[in-house]
Amino acid sequence: MKKALLITLALVFGLQTLFSQELAKARMDGKFGYINKNAKFVIQPQFKKANSFADGVALVLEGKKWGYINPDGKWLLEAQFDKAKDFNNGVAMVLKNKKWQYIDKEGKELSYSNAEKIYPFKEGVAFVREGKMVGLMNPKGEVIVKPQYKTIKGFQDGYARFANQSGQWGIIDNKGTIVIKPEYTSIGNYVNGVARAEKGEEVFGIASSNGFNKVDGATKIWNFRVGGTYTIARKDEKIGFIDKEGKWVIEPQFIKAKPFKNGYAGVFDGNKWGFIDTNGKVIIDYKYADVDYFDTNGMAPVKIEDWGFVNLKGELVIEAKYGITAGSFGFLSGRAAEKGFVDGLARVKYEKKWGFLTPDGKLLGDTWFENAEPFVNVK
C-alpha cells in the first residue's frame, strides 16, 4: 500500500512538473538564454536579444533576423523576420519583406486584415481601426466589435477601459461584451468585479455592472489590486481604505499607502513606512524608507538603505543589501508589479548582478546573472 502511494505521488509530481514548467530569461557573457528553477541554463545563452516566453514560445534575435523557439530550444520558426511581436492565442504579428502581417505557429500568413496598420494580439484580441474609430478582432480574424469607439485601452486580465464617441468611459471584455456602460467621466481598471470611477465633476465612487456607489468625501480613488478586497482612497488630504461597495473600512489617516495583499498593507506616516492589518492596526512600526507586499510565506521586502526582507514580527530575516524591481508599485494598474517573493523566489540585484533568493536567504543555484527576468510558465 505504501509503495503504491509513493508511486502515485511520484507520477503526480512528474505530471505537475511536466505541465508547469517555468523558465526565466537570463543573460550571461552578453548573451541571453533561459534558466530553470534550479538556475541552470536549459537553453544556453546565445541570443543577442530575446523575449520571455509567451504563448509557449520565445521570440529571439539571431544575426539580424527574429524567429521563435520552443521550450526545448529548438526552432518553431527559424529566424527570418525583420521585426516581430510575441505570439498570443496562436497568432503573431511579423514584419517580412517590408510588410506587417499576421502568422500562425506554422508560419502561415493569415489574411485577417488589409489595413495599412495592424495591431498585435494581446489577451486574445487585436485592435482594428476605421478612420478614428477603434474596434476588436479575435484570433480567428473575426471582427467582434466594429470600429465604433473613440478609445480602447490595453486589456488586462480580459478587460479594458473604453470611451464612446462622446468621451464617456466604460469597461469592455475581450469577447466584445460591455461590462460597465460608458457613462463615466473617467474609469479605472476592472478588477474583482469593480472599477474606480468618476461621474460628473469630482464625484468619485465604485462602478460595477450593477451601477455606481459614491464614496463619501473621496477626492481620489486608486485601482483595486487583483485579489484585494480593499483599495486606497483619499479624503481631506489623508489616505484610507474602502471596500468594493465604496464604504470606508479604514478611516483616512495616512500620508501614503499601498494596496493590501495577503492581509497586510504598507502605510506611510510622513516620515517612515510600516504595515497595518485589515483592521487598520499597525503591526510593524514605522521604521522603513520603503516597503512592498507580504507574500504568502509571511515575508515582505523593506528598504533601510538597500532592500531586505522582514517577517510578520518585523524581524529582518534577510539582510538589507539588495536591490529589487521597486518603483511605482503599479499603483495605476489593477495588478501591481510583483516584487519580493513570487512563487517561492525573490528576484534581487546585488553588485550589478541579478539572481533569485529562496526564503532562507540563499541564492538560487549560487549563481548571479547579468540580467534575469521573472519566471513564466511555458506550457
Solvent accessible surface area in square Angstrom, and as a share of the most:
residue,aa,sasa,rsa
1,M,208,0.93
2,K,156,0.66
3,K,152,0.64
4,A,56,0.43
5,L,101,0.50
6,L,104,0.52
7,I,93,0.47
8,T,72,0.42
9,L,99,0.49
10,A,65,0.51
11,L,117,0.58
12,V,66,0.38
13,F,140,0.59
14,G,37,0.35
15,L,96,0.48
16,Q,107,0.48
17,T,74,0.43
18,L,95,0.47
19,F,134,0.56
20,S,53,0.34
21,Q,53,0.24
22,E,41,0.18
23,L,1,0.00
24,A,1,0.01
25,K,26,0.11
26,A,0,0.00
27,R,81,0.30
28,M,55,0.25
29,D,124,0.64
30,G,42,0.41
31,K,87,0.37
32,F,24,0.10
33,G,0,0.00
34,Y,1,0.00
35,I,0,0.00
36,N,36,0.18
37,K,64,0.27
38,N,98,0.50
39,A,6,0.05
40,K,119,0.51
41,F,39,0.16
42,V,67,0.38
43,I,5,0.03
44,Q,110,0.49
45,P,36,0.22
46,Q,97,0.43
47,F,7,0.03
48,K,134,0.57
49,K,108,0.46
50,A,7,0.06
51,N,50,0.26
52,S,33,0.21
53,F,11,0.04
54,A,30,0.23
55,D,60,0.31
56,G,21,0.20
57,V,8,0.04
58,A,0,0.00
59,L,6,0.03
60,V,0,0.00
61,L,19,0.09
62,E,92,0.41
63,G,64,0.62
64,K,183,0.78
65,K,80,0.34
66,W,42,0.15
67,G,0,0.00
68,Y,1,0.00
69,I,1,0.00
70,N,42,0.22
71,P,28,0.17
72,D,93,0.48
73,G,27,0.26
74,K,140,0.59
75,W,78,0.27
76,L,50,0.25
77,L,17,0.08
78,E,113,0.51
79,A,25,0.20
80,Q,63,0.28
81,F,5,0.02
82,D,54,0.28
83,K,118,0.50
84,A,15,0.11
85,K,86,0.36
86,D,53,0.27
87,F,3,0.01
88,N,34,0.18
89,N,84,0.43
90,G,25,0.24
91,V,7,0.04
92,A,1,0.01
93,M,12,0.05
94,V,0,0.00
95,L,27,0.14
96,K,68,0.29
97,N,128,0.66
98,K,193,0.82
99,K,109,0.46
100,W,82,0.29
101,Q,26,0.12
102,Y,5,0.02
103,I,2,0.01
104,D,32,0.16
105,K,62,0.26
106,E,148,0.66
107,G,31,0.30
108,K,132,0.56
109,E,76,0.34
110,L,31,0.15
111,S,109,0.70
112,Y,52,0.20
113,S,43,0.28
114,N,161,0.82
115,A,52,0.40
116,E,185,0.83
117,K,136,0.58
118,I,19,0.10
119,Y,35,0.13
120,P,35,0.22
121,F,6,0.03
122,K,133,0.57
123,E,58,0.26
124,G,12,0.11
125,V,5,0.03
126,A,3,0.02
127,F,50,0.21
128,V,23,0.13
129,R,119,0.43
130,E,121,0.54
131,G,73,0.70
132,K,173,0.73
133,M,47,0.21
134,V,1,0.01
135,G,0,0.00
136,L,0,0.00
137,M,2,0.01
138,N,24,0.13
139,P,35,0.22
140,K,154,0.65
141,G,20,0.19
142,E,92,0.41
143,V,79,0.45
144,I,56,0.28
145,V,8,0.05
146,K,149,0.63
147,P,32,0.20
148,Q,78,0.34
149,Y,21,0.08
150,K,110,0.47
151,T,37,0.22
152,I,12,0.06
153,K,82,0.35
154,G,58,0.56
155,F,25,0.11
156,Q,43,0.19
157,D,71,0.37
158,G,12,0.12
159,Y,75,0.29
160,A,4,0.03
161,R,65,0.24
162,F,0,0.00
163,A,2,0.02
164,N,33,0.17
165,Q,125,0.56
166,S,95,0.62
167,G,23,0.22
168,Q,65,0.29
169,W,45,0.16
170,G,0,0.00
171,I,0,0.00
172,I,0,0.00
173,D,24,0.12
174,N,34,0.17
175,K,151,0.64
176,G,20,0.20
177,T,79,0.46
178,I,73,0.37
179,V,32,0.18
180,I,4,0.02
181,K,144,0.61
182,P,31,0.19
183,E,73,0.33
184,Y,1,0.01
185,T,65,0.38
186,S,37,0.24
187,I,2,0.01
188,G,1,0.01
189,N,27,0.14
190,Y,33,0.13
191,V,7,0.04
192,N,52,0.27
193,G,32,0.31
194,V,12,0.07
195,A,1,0.01
196,R,54,0.20
197,A,4,0.03
198,E,31,0.14
199,K,77,0.33
200,G,44,0.43
201,E,160,0.72
202,E,139,0.62
203,V,48,0.28
204,F,36,0.15
205,G,0,0.00
206,I,4,0.02
207,A,0,0.00
208,S,26,0.16
209,S,80,0.51
210,N,148,0.76
211,G,32,0.31
212,F,46,0.19
213,N,71,0.36
214,K,132,0.56
215,V,2,0.01
216,D,96,0.50
217,G,37,0.35
218,A,9,0.07
219,T,64,0.37
220,K,71,0.30
221,I,7,0.04
222,W,33,0.12
223,N,6,0.03
224,F,1,0.01
225,R,13,0.05
226,V,47,0.27
227,G,68,0.66
228,G,9,0.08
229,T,84,0.49
230,Y,44,0.17
231,T,0,0.00
232,I,2,0.01
233,A,0,0.00
234,R,72,0.26
235,K,46,0.19
236,D,113,0.59
237,E,137,0.61
238,K,80,0.34
239,I,10,0.05
240,G,0,0.00
241,F,0,0.00
242,I,0,0.00
243,D,25,0.13
244,K,68,0.29
245,E,95,0.43
246,G,6,0.06
247,K,134,0.57
248,W,42,0.15
249,V,57,0.33
250,I,6,0.03
251,E,104,0.46
252,P,27,0.17
253,Q,96,0.43
254,F,8,0.03
255,I,78,0.39
256,K,109,0.46
257,A,4,0.03
258,K,9,0.04
259,P,8,0.05
260,F,10,0.04
261,K,38,0.16
262,N,68,0.35
263,G,30,0.29
264,Y,53,0.20
265,A,1,0.01
266,G,3,0.03
267,V,0,0.00
268,F,32,0.14
269,D,68,0.35
270,G,45,0.44
271,N,112,0.57
272,K,74,0.31
273,W,18,0.06
274,G,0,0.00
275,F,1,0.00
276,I,0,0.00
277,D,27,0.14
278,T,57,0.33
279,N,132,0.68
280,G,17,0.17
281,K,136,0.58
282,V,59,0.34
283,I,54,0.27
284,I,5,0.02
285,D,92,0.47
286,Y,55,0.21
287,K,102,0.43
288,Y,9,0.03
289,A,49,0.38
290,D,30,0.15
291,V,0,0.00
292,D,3,0.01
293,Y,10,0.04
294,F,3,0.01
295,D,18,0.09
296,T,118,0.69
297,N,58,0.30
298,G,16,0.16
299,M,16,0.07
300,A,0,0.00
301,P,1,0.00
302,V,0,0.00
303,K,68,0.29
304,I,87,0.44
305,E,147,0.66
306,D,68,0.35
307,W,14,0.05
308,G,0,0.00
309,F,0,0.00
310,V,1,0.00
311,N,33,0.17
312,L,72,0.36
313,K,165,0.70
314,G,12,0.11
315,E,91,0.41
316,L,82,0.41
317,V,70,0.40
318,I,8,0.04
319,E,109,0.49
320,A,23,0.18
321,K,72,0.30
322,Y,18,0.07
323,G,26,0.25
324,I,17,0.08
325,T,51,0.30
326,A,43,0.33
327,G,52,0.50
328,S,88,0.57
329,F,8,0.03
330,G,16,0.15
331,F,51,0.21
332,L,133,0.66
333,S,37,0.24
334,G,0,0.00
335,R,104,0.38
336,A,2,0.02
337,A,48,0.37
338,E,74,0.33
339,K,16,0.07
340,G,5,0.04
341,F,4,0.02
342,V,60,0.35
343,D,108,0.56
344,G,32,0.30
345,L,19,0.10
346,A,0,0.00
347,R,38,0.14
348,V,0,0.00
349,K,77,0.33
350,Y,68,0.26
351,E,137,0.61
352,K,174,0.74
353,K,83,0.35
354,W,34,0.12
355,G,0,0.00
356,F,6,0.02
357,L,1,0.01
358,T,31,0.18
359,P,60,0.38
360,D,96,0.50
361,G,24,0.23
362,K,139,0.59
363,L,33,0.16
364,L,22,0.11
365,G,33,0.32
366,D,124,0.64
367,T,34,0.20
368,W,69,0.24
369,F,1,0.01
370,E,51,0.23
371,N,32,0.16
372,A,0,0.00
373,E,47,0.21
374,P,75,0.47
375,F,30,0.13
376,V,47,0.27
377,N,82,0.42
378,V,4,0.02
379,K,125,0.53
